[in-house]
Amino acid sequence: MRKSFLAVVAILSAAGLAACSEKAQDSLENSGSAIGNDISGSMESAGDRIDNGLDQAGQAIDEGSHKIGAAAGNAARDARSEAGDAKRDLGESLEKAGNDLKN
């Protein structure tokens, strides 16, 4: 009788452990899925932030290049103007020197 009682207890214990292990497995699977979803969401969010940051950097580079282009254009225009003024001044000086030599 004692052996049959121990056998029944052993069978019930094994069944209880099997049930617990199924619950534990389900719980682990659910936890794993939740962790995977959290990681996936975080990765997507990080990717979006990186994309936005790169877009902003590209816009800043474009704006900077436009400003540099405008500044270079202004500098070239100013240089042409200064060269023209210097050319006129030199011509006037040479003309004056020539007139002084005539007199």
Secondary structure, DSSP 4 states (H G I P E B T S, - for coil): -HHHHHHHHHHHHHHHHHHHHHHHHHHHHHHHHHHHHHHHHHHHHHHHHHHHHHHHHHHHHHHHHHHHHHHHHHHHHHHHHHHHHHHHHHHHHHHHHHHHHH-
